[in-house]
Amino acid sequence: MDNMQGFKRTHYCGEVLEAGKTVTVGGFCDTVRDKGGIIFIVLRDRTGVVQLTFDDTTDRAVFEKAASCKSEYVIMARGEVRERESKNFKIPTGQVEIYVTELRILAKAKTPPFEITAETKVNEELRLKYRYLDLRRAPLQQNLILRHKIAQCARQYFYENGFLEIETPMMMKSTPEGARDYLVPSRVHHGEFYALPQSPQIYKQLLMVAGYDRYIQLARCFRDEDLRADRQPEFTQIDLEMSFVDVDDILDITEGFLIRLWKDVMGKELNVPLLRLTYTEAMNRYGSDKPDTRFGMELQDLSEVVKDCEFPVFANALSAGGTVRCIVAKNAAKTLTRKEIDKLTEMVKGIGAKGLAYVRWVDAEPSCSFGKFLKEGELSAMLQAVGAEQGDVVLIVADKKSVTLPVLGALRCHVARQLDLIPTGVFNFLWITEFPFFEKDEETGEWLAMHHPFTMPLDECLQYLDTAPEKVFAKAYDLVLNGTELCSGSIRITDYELQQKMFESLGLSEEEIEAKFGFLVQAYQYGAPPHGGLGIGLDRLTMTLAEAESLRDVVAFPKVQNARELMSGCPSPVAQADLDVLAIKTVEEK
């Protein structure tokens, strides 16, 4: 095995672009092709690949060493860059090659369990087990480099705008924030626990109380919740808080960051100001508080049109105070066959609907699933009202609003994917504002907080806190990109008396308030400037910009759905002696 003595890398592989230079490169052997009198090695590093060439004029010892190289060997090579005879215009370095005069083999490699290629059909479980090999693949490297550039851009932008980067504790008091905490037992205080932060929420508010009026942190956050494609138990957010501001100030500073990000990282201009929709508008138009606006097919209200219809499903929904809404899938009649509509019916039943009515207009006369209940002219009035034409399919749900809107919202996205309506390479941002302050528990009838208890209600809604919780809306906002929620934020309550009133509205006793939030409430009694903030999910932002299918594609060492990290095998048992120090005893599951 060789060493690096006398060798110093002068170029990355992807930087070798001009003939006539002598360069030294290092990396992994991507492919080795021995043509007898000539050997080609494609060398790979995180910037790309370059071809190394050895022929009958190469020093014999160097040639034989090249012949011994295999895939994934780690080598360094020195030589002259010259123009290739057979050019490859698909890669940046494809017009040149390095004629090698010196070669060092620094590390040999076993045959990897899968081929290190950009496109792979190897199952994800095997790739995650050998994640350090998977991370050598170009798509993942490009994703992690993109993530780095986004983080770098964020720091530069917020520094330039007067923000201070301040670290907050990784071990903190367990406080309710919407998900289950990861707990850390104390060795010193037996039976007591720290919590890993679900967010730096309370600490960044205390920084505002302390006078650090512009805070920024790339904060690690932890939530013990069920995983999915866009969720990991540990994640990073670009976390910020500002004093002496209202909603527009925070949205404006965030849009400034996005403008900078688009220019520096994406190389494009971002159209601002971004679209803003209230929560109510978003739900009525898209059936979602994080709508994908890259395609149309918005929800339409049929309630007034069908108010006299004798179809029991419509009549019963309307008499109970519900609604009848639909989406129109344009030119979809051939794709959405009766069999496919049956599948859609089962889908909506699985997410809360009682069924799915439809009109499928293939021939001259439309086919209607509830046609026998219609009087003359009613169907044509419905179709005219929603702009349906021959070739279209109308999908209808009737129920209470809390069911109809989200069901149609989910159906809208499902049908759009089925019809291939969602364009790639398009990035639609929008703000969702004025969220409901409370949400009603359908089983108990109890009104629960929709946000953390420090969220400020709209000024005009304060009068309804005790009498009409359904009329209370919050100074809360989300940033959405292509149907993915990137961040949530709000203006915070800083008035001590109003904060106490909010706790009471949420049914918290004095003892619970003191136990969970006593130190924050006490801090407000010493003067707190008006403040608010948000946290942008760095992982989700990267995933969306990279158009990746999963957060696992933009995180170096991710967990799988059961929260296990397959490469190292964590979580894993620890010795009983280590548990004894913590006064912890494990119990076997029955």
N, C-alpha and C positions, 0 to 999 in steps of 0.2 A: 504494500500500500504506500502511495506517495504522500508527501506533505506539501504545504503551501509555500515553503521557504523560497524566496525569490520571485514568487508570483503575487501580483496584486491586481485585482479586477479593475479594468479601466472603463468597461462598458457593460451595460445590461444587454441581454440578447436582443430585445426589441429596439435598441438604440443603434444597432449596427446597420447603417443605411447607405454609407458612401464608400466607394472603392478607393484604394490607395493608402489606407491607414493600417498601422499595426495595432492590434487590439488584444486584450486579454479578457476572456469571458468565463463565467462559471455557471453551473446549473445541473439539471438532471438530463440524462439521455432519454429523449422522447422516443426516437426510433433509431435503429442501427441497421444500415443496409450495406452488406458486403457484396460487391460486384466482381470480386476476384482481384483485379488489378487496381480497383478504386473502392474506397469506403466512404459512405456518407453517414454522418451522425447529425440528427436534428437535436439541437440543444435547447432546453426549455428553462425559463425562469418566470417570475411573476409578470414580466413585461411582454413576453411573447417567445418566439422561437427564432433560431438562426441556424443555417446549415454549415457544418464543419466538413471539410473535404480533405481526404488523404489519397495520394496516388503513388505511382511508381517512382516519382521523384522525391517523395517524403522519406526522411530518415527511416531506416529499416526498423529500428527499435520503437520509434514513434508509431509506425504503421502497425506493427505487431501488437502494441498496446491498444491501439484503436480497435483492432480486430477482436480483442478480448472483451471489449465493452458490451454491456447488455442493457436492456431497458431499465431505467431508473438508477443506474450508476450515477454517482456524483463525481463530476470531473471539472477540471479547469483546462482551458486551451489558449494558446497564444499563436497568432499568425497574422498574415496579411489579408486584408479585405480586398476581394477582387470581384469583377462582374461575373455573374453566372451565365453559363452557356444556355442552360434550360431554365428560363425564368418562370417564377410562380407569382402571378399578379394578385393572387387571393390573399397574400400576407404582406405586411409592410416591408419585411426584409427579403422578400422573394426575388429581388433582382441582384442580390449579392451573396457571396459565401466567404467563409474564412478558410484560407489555405493554411492548415495547421503545421507549425514547425516545432512546437513543444506541447506536450500533453501530460497532465497529471490525473491519475485516478485516486480520488480522495476517499471514496467509500463505495464498496460493492453493495448490491441489493439482491435480495431474494426475489423470485418471481412474484409480483403482487397478486392478491386474490382477485383483482379485476383490472382491466386495462384502463390506464389513465388517459381518457379521451374526453373531448368536449361533450359529445353526446354519448350517453350510456343507457343501456337497458337493465343494468344491474339493479336489483332491488335495494331500496333505500336502507333497509335494516343492515345489510352487509356493508354498504358505504359508510354508515354511521359508526359501525364497529371499527372500521379502519378510517376514521375521519381524517387523520393526518395525511392519508393517501388521497382521499376524496378532495381535500382542500388543495391538492396540486392541480386539479382540473381548472381549466381556464374560466368557465362560467362562474364558479364559486370565487375564484380569485378576483374576477372583475366586480362581483357583488361586494366583496369585502373592501376592495379599493374604493368603490362608490360610497360605501358607508363611511370610510375614513374621510373622504372628500366632503361629505355632508357635515360631519362633525367638525372638521377643520373650518369650513365656511361658517358654521354657526358660531364658533368661538370668535372668529375674526369679526363677524358682523356685530355681535353683541358687545364685544370689547369696545369697538369703535363707537358704539352708541351709549357708552357710559355705564355698562353693566359690570358688576364685580362677580367673579367666579368664587363662590364660597361653598365649601364642602359641609354637608350635614351628616349627622351620625348614621352609621349602618346598623347600630343596635339601639333600639329606642323603646319607648313605652308602647304596649299594645293598645291601640285605639281603633274603634270601628271605622272602616273606610270602604266597606262594600264587599270585601272578599275575606277569605280566611288568612290569618297571619301565619308566616313561618316563625316558629318560636325557637329561641336559643336559651337553654337552661343556664342558670348562674351557678358557678362552682362555689362562690363565696356565700351567696344567699340561697340556701337550699329551698326548693319549692317555689322559687320566683324565676321569672323568665323575661328576657328581652324579646322584642319582635324585630324581624327584619322589615325595613320600611316598605309599605305598599306604595308610598310616594313621600317626598319630603314636605308634604302639605303644611303640617303644623309648624315645623321649623322655619320654613320660608316665610310664613306669616309672622313669626316671632322676629325674624330678621328685619321685617318692615317696622315692627314696633321698636326695634333697636336702632332704627335710623339708616339702615343700608338700603336706600330707596330703589336700587335697581340690582337685582340678584339674578345670576344665571348659574346653572350647573348641568353637566351631563350626568344625570343621576341614575344610579342603579336602583331598581325597584323590584319587589318580590311579592307575588300573590299565589297563594296555595289554592288554585282553582282548576277545574277541568280544562284540559288543553284542546286546541283545535289548530287549524292551519295558520291562523293569524294571531296565535297566543302562545306565549312561553311563560314558565313560572318565574323566570328572571328576565328583565328587560331594561332597556335604557330609554330615558326620555330627556329631551332638551327642555329643562325645567326653568321657568322664569317667573318673577314676581316684580311688580312695580308699585310705587306709592304715588299719591296725589294724581290718580288717573281714574277714568271711567272706561266703559266698554270700548268706545271708539279708539281710545289711545292704545289699548292692548291689541286690538285688531289691526290697527295701522302699523305698529312696530313689528307685528308678526308678518304682515304682508310685505314689509320692507325686507325682512329676512328671506321670504320666498322669492322676491324679485332678485335679490343677490344670489340666492341658491340657483335659480334658473339660469342666470347669466354666467356664473363662475363654474358651475358643475354641469349643467345641461347644455350650455352654449346657446341658449334661446332667450327671447324676450317674453316676459309674463304679462298678460293683459290684466291690469288692475284699474279700479278696485274690483275685488272678487265679488261674485254674486253672493247676496245675502238673502236667506229665507228664514222666516220664523218657523219654529217647530210646527205650529199649526198649519202653515202653508206647505211645508215639506210633507207632512203626513197626508194632507188632502190631495196633493199633486202626485206624490210618489209612494205613499204608503210606508215611508221609512224616514227615520231621523238621520240617516246617513245614505241619502239617495245617490245612485249612479246616474249622472246626467249626461253621459256620453251618448245616450239614445233616448228616443221619445217614449211613446206608449204610456203616457201619463194616465192616471186614474181619472175616471169621469163619473159624475154623480147622476144616477138615473132616478133618484127618489121621486122627484117632481113628475117625471114623465110617466112613471108606473104607479102613481099613487092610487089610481082607480082600477088597476089591473087585478083580476081575480085569481091570479096564480098565488096559492096559499103561502109559499115561501116568501114572496115579496110582501104580501099583505101582512103576514104575521110579524115580519121584521119591522115594518114601518109602524104598525100599531103598538109595538113594544118600544118605540122611540129609537129604532135602529135606522139603518140606511141601506140603499141598494146602489152598488158601485160596480164599475166594469173597467176592463182594459180592451183596447181594440188592437189585435195583431194584424197589421196590414199585410196583404198578399200571402197569408199564411194558411189558407184553406187546404192546399195540397199537402203541406207538411203536417199540419195539425189534423190528422185523420180522426175518425171517431175513436179508434183504438188509442191514439195518443191523448185525446181529450179524456178518455177514461183513466189514463195514467195520471193526468193532471188533477183529476177529481180525487184520486186516492192521495195524491200529494197534499192538496189543500186540506183534506180531512185530517191528515197527519199533523197539521200545524194549527188546528182549531176550528176550521170551517165545518159546517154541516153538509156542505155539498157545493157543486159548481154548475150553474146554469150556463148555457151557451147558445150562440147563434153562429152557424157555419154556412157561409154563403159561397157555394161552389157553382151551382147551376143558376139558371135564371131566377128560380125561387129559392130563398134561403131556407136552410134546415134549422129548426128551432126546438130545443129540448123541452120547452114548456108551451109549445104552439097551441095545444088543445085548450089552454086556459085564456087565450087571447081573443078579443073581439076584433072585428074588422078594422084595419087601419092602425092598430096598436103597435104591431111589429114594425111597420114602415116608419111610424113616428119615433120609435126607439132608435132604429138604425140611422134615421136622419139626424136625430139629436146628437149622436156620438160620432157622426161622420163616417159610418161604415159603408163600404161599397162591395160589389161583387169581387170575390177572392179573399175577403177578410174573414176573420173569426173574432167574435165578441165573447169574452169570458166574464161571467157575472157572479158576484158574491153578495148575499143579503144576510145581514146579521147586525148586532150592535156594532157601533163604530170601532170599539176597541178590538174587535175581531176582524171586521171587514177590511180596514185599512192595512194592517200589517200582513194579512193573508194575501191581499192583492199585490202588496209591495214585493213580497217574496215570489209570487207567481210571475210578476212582471220581469224580474231578473232571470228567473228560470226559463221563461219563454224566450227572452232576448238571447240567452246563451244557445238555446235550442235552434233559434232562427239565425244565429250568427250575426246578430245586430250590433254587437259591442266592438267598436273599433280599437285596434292596438295603436300605441304611439300617441294617444290622445290623453291629456291630463286635465281633468275638469275639477278645479277647486271650488268649494263654496262654504260659506259660514252658515251654520244653523244657530239662530238666536232665540231668546225668549222661551226657554223651556218651561214646562209646568213645574211649579215648585213642589207639589205633592202628586203622588199617584195612589189610586185607590186599590186596596187589596180586594180582589173580587170575591174571595171566600169569606173574609171577616168584615168587609165593609170599612175597614180602618184606613185612614189616610196616612201614607208613609212618605218620608222624605225621598225625593228623586235624586238628590245630590247630597254632598256632605253638609253637616249642619251649620257651616259658616258661610253659606251662599246667601248673597243679598237678594231679597225680593225687589221687583220693580217698584219704584216709589209709589206709583198710582195703585199698587196692589196691596199695600200695607193695611188698608182699611178692611180687607177681606180675610185677614189671617184667622180670626176667631169665628167668622160667620159663614164664609163661602170659600173653603180651601180650593175648590175647582177653579176659582177665578184668580188664583195667585200664580203669577209667573215670575221666573227668576232672571237675574242679571247673569245668566249663564250662556255659554256659547261653545260650540264644537266646530272644529275645522274638518271638513270631509274632502277626500280626494278619490274620485272614481269608485264611490261606494264604500270606501274604507274610512273609518273614523281615525284621524291622525292625532287629534288632541281634544281635550276638554278643559274648560276654565271657567272662571266666574269672578265677579267682584265680591269681596268678602264683607261680612258684617263686622263692623268695628265698634259699634255702639253697644255698651255693656248691657243696657236695659233691653234693647232689641234682641241681643243674643240670648238673654235669659228667656225672653218671650218665645223665641224660636225653639229653644230647648223644651219649653213647656208645651208648645204646639206639637212637638214630636213625642210627647208623653214621657220625657225623661224626668226622673225625680231629682231632688237636690243632691241626694247621695250619689246617684249615677253621674250627674254633671260633674261633681267634685272629683269622683274617682277617675273619670275618663278624660276630662278636659280642664280640670281645676287650674293647672298652671297657665293655660292659655287665657282662660277667662280672667284670671288675676292680672295677667299682663295687660289686658285691655283697660284695666282700671288706672293705668299709669300713662294713658295717652297713646292712641294708635292712629296714625294717619290713614286716610282712605286708601285702600290698595286692592289689587287683584292680580291675577296671573293665569298661567296655563302651563301644560306640559305636552310637548310634541313627541309622539312615539318615534324615536329614531329608527327602530327596527321596522316598524310598519311603513314609515316614509321611504326607507331604503327598498323594502320589498315592493312597494307600489312603483317607484321610479325604475327599478330593475325589471318590472313586470314578471317577478318571480311568483311561483305558485304557493310558496309557504315561507313563513318566517325562518324555518330551518335552513333555507337557502341563503340567508343573509346574516346568520349568526354562526360564529366560528365553531362552537361546540354546543349544539342544542340538545334539548331534552325531547323525548318522544311523547306520545300521548299519555302514557302512564307516569310521566315525569321522571323517567329513568334516562340517564346518559349512558348510551350503549358502549362507548369506547372504554371508559374507565369502570363502568359497572356501578356507579353510584345512583341511588343511595345504597349503602352496604352496612352489614352489622359491625358493631364495635365490641371490643372486649368488655366483659362484665366489670373488670377492674376499673375501666374508664367510666363506666356508668355509676359505679359505687362512689366515685369522687363527686359525682353530681347528685348523689342520693336518688338515682332513678332506677326503677326496676321495670323490666319489660314483661308483658303478659302475653302468653301464647293465644292466638286466635282459636276459637272453638269451631 
